[in-house]
Amino acid sequence: MKNRSEKISLNKSNKNDVIKVLGYPHTKSIDDENLWFYFDRKIASGKLVRLGDMNLLENNVLILNFDKYGILIKKEFFSKEDMKKIKYSEMKTENPVTQDSFVTSFLQSVRQKMYGKRKF
C-alpha cells in the first residue's frame, strides 16, 4: 500500500484518482465523508512446531483527507512500527444497557484462551 499511496499527490489528486489507484476506501469517517481509511494487513502462519500460531508481518493504515471539492489535502501513513508508539487510553465507558450475558462472556473467555498465544 505504501508504494501505491505514493502515486497520489497532495493538492493534485482527487477522489476519483485515489479510487483508480487504491480502490474504494475500507471505511469512511462517520461524521466526515471526506475522511477515508485504507487498511493493509499481512499475516503468516507460524513455524511447523507451533501449529496455529499466526505472525503479523504488516499492519498498515492510510488516512486520506479531502477538501469540500474532493481534492486530497492530507495523507497519513502508519506502519506496524508506528502503531506500537501510539498510547491508547485505558478508560472504558460502562453501559448497563449493552452488558454481555453470561453466555457471551463465557464464549469470549474461551475465544481469548484459544487465540491468546498467537503472536500479532
VMD Tcl script that draws the C-alpha trace (Angstrom):
set ca {
  {0.00 0.00 0.00}
  {2.90 2.37 0.71}
  {4.06 2.24 -2.95}
  {0.56 2.78 -4.30}
  {-0.07 5.66 -1.90}
  {2.98 7.45 -3.29}
  {1.23 7.62 -6.68}
  {-1.32 10.08 -5.32}
  {-0.32 13.70 -4.72}
  {-1.44 16.30 -2.23}
  {-3.40 19.21 -3.72}
  {-3.50 17.44 -7.13}
  {-5.22 14.08 -6.79}
  {-8.97 13.91 -6.32}
  {-11.28 11.18 -5.04}
  {-11.57 9.57 -8.49}
  {-7.77 9.41 -8.84}
  {-7.50 7.76 -5.43}
  {-10.17 5.19 -6.31}
  {-8.28 4.32 -9.52}
  {-5.03 3.77 -7.60}
  {-6.20 2.30 -4.27}
  {-9.79 1.26 -4.89}
  {-12.73 2.25 -2.72}
  {-11.90 3.00 0.92}
  {-12.36 0.29 3.51}
  {-14.24 2.77 5.65}
  {-15.12 6.44 5.85}
  {-15.45 8.63 8.91}
  {-18.90 8.65 10.50}
  {-19.07 12.46 10.68}
  {-16.94 13.36 7.67}
  {-17.42 11.86 4.20}
  {-14.07 13.40 3.22}
  {-12.00 11.30 5.62}
  {-11.13 7.90 4.12}
  {-9.32 4.93 5.71}
  {-7.44 2.10 4.00}
  {-6.09 -0.95 5.86}
  {-3.45 -3.44 4.73}
  {-2.66 -6.44 6.91}
  {-0.46 -9.45 6.11}
  {-0.45 -12.47 8.39}
  {1.63 -15.63 8.01}
  {1.32 -18.91 9.82}
  {3.95 -19.78 12.38}
  {6.57 -22.49 12.38}
  {5.66 -26.13 11.89}
  {6.35 -26.83 15.57}
  {3.75 -24.28 16.69}
  {0.76 -25.09 14.53}
  {-1.98 -22.50 14.62}
  {0.26 -19.61 15.64}
  {-0.07 -16.56 13.42}
  {2.55 -13.84 12.94}
  {1.62 -10.32 11.91}
  {4.01 -9.31 9.13}
  {2.49 -5.98 8.12}
  {-0.22 -3.80 9.58}
  {-0.55 -0.55 7.62}
  {-3.17 2.19 7.80}
  {-3.54 5.01 5.30}
  {-5.71 8.01 6.21}
  {-6.72 10.41 3.46}
  {-8.46 13.73 3.98}
  {-10.15 15.62 1.13}
  {-11.40 19.18 0.96}
  {-15.02 20.06 0.09}
  {-14.15 19.88 -3.63}
  {-12.76 16.32 -3.37}
  {-9.07 17.29 -3.66}
  {-6.60 15.42 -1.42}
  {-5.28 17.80 1.25}
  {-3.76 15.44 3.82}
  {-2.25 11.95 3.66}
  {-1.01 9.96 6.68}
  {0.58 6.50 6.53}
  {1.06 4.39 9.66}
  {3.06 1.16 9.68}
  {3.16 -1.59 12.29}
  {6.13 0.12 13.97}
  {4.32 3.48 14.06}
  {1.32 1.91 15.77}
  {3.49 0.45 18.52}
  {4.31 4.04 19.55}
  {0.67 5.07 19.92}
  {-0.59 5.18 23.50}
  {-4.17 4.10 23.95}
  {-6.46 5.21 26.74}
  {-7.18 2.69 29.47}
  {-10.55 4.30 30.17}
  {-13.75 2.39 29.46}
  {-17.30 3.61 29.10}
  {-19.66 1.41 31.05}
  {-23.10 0.95 29.57}
  {-25.51 -1.18 31.62}
  {-27.93 -1.48 28.68}
  {-25.47 -3.38 26.49}
  {-23.77 -5.56 29.10}
  {-22.95 -9.04 27.85}
  {-24.92 -12.02 29.03}
  {-23.25 -14.85 30.92}
  {-23.10 -16.99 27.77}
  {-21.47 -14.19 25.74}
  {-18.90 -13.54 28.47}
  {-18.14 -17.25 28.73}
  {-17.68 -17.65 24.97}
  {-15.44 -14.57 24.80}
  {-13.28 -16.00 27.57}
  {-12.94 -19.30 25.68}
  {-12.03 -17.44 22.49}
  {-9.36 -15.42 24.34}
  {-7.81 -18.62 25.68}
  {-7.85 -20.23 22.24}
  {-6.23 -17.29 20.47}
  {-4.26 -15.86 23.39}
  {-0.92 -17.41 22.44}
  {-0.88 -16.08 18.89}
  {1.78 -13.52 18.10}
  {0.33 -10.47 16.39}
}
mol new
graphics top color blue
foreach p $ca { graphics top sphere $p radius 0.5 }
foreach p [lrange $ca 0 end-1] q [lrange $ca 1 end] { graphics top cylinder $p $q radius 0.2 }
display resetview
